[in-house]
Amino acid sequence: MKKSARRGLSAICILGGIFSLPFVLFSPMMFDSPGSENNIYLHLLFGSVLLFPLMSFSGALFPWMLRRWEWSAWFFLMPCFGAGFVVLCAALLQVKCNGNFACVT
């Protein structure tokens, strides 16, 4: 992979991680609703929101650390997996609890 493409993808991963930080900051407010602390789907969504910036920054850093291997460019897909996990958990919450944070499971 060319160095310029690697730089561009790293910049996209870093920007994704930076722009997701406000969501991490306000994610504890999901537990404000009474009874929401017992909802496993909400805990999954909370964990996935916390995990996304970590995966984004890792997706920008690991391809540079492991650039000697030709498969290292696959680490740029880590933010996609993080975003997919957030979407999956939000869809699961929507289907199982009708989008209600205080759903009894």
Phi, psi and omega in degrees: 000140181290152182295325180291323177293321178297318178295317180297316179292325176295320179296320179295318179296317180294317178297321177298320178293320180292317181289343179272349182297323175298327177294322177294321182298320184262001182294331176297341179289351175294337183267014179288330182290135179298131180091353182287341180290348179261002183270112182293327180292326177290324176294322176296317178296318179299315178296321180290325177293322177290328183282333186300312179297324178298317178292325179294313179292326176292323178293338176272331186270315186299321179297332177281324179291326184249031187293347179289335178269141184289338180274001184293339179293343179293340179293342176295346179275355181302318177296331177293320176294321177297316178294321177297323178292321177297314181295319179297316180292322177293321178292322178296318177296321180293318183285313186282328186236012182055033179077008183272125181288333183262041181278137176270122183256000000 
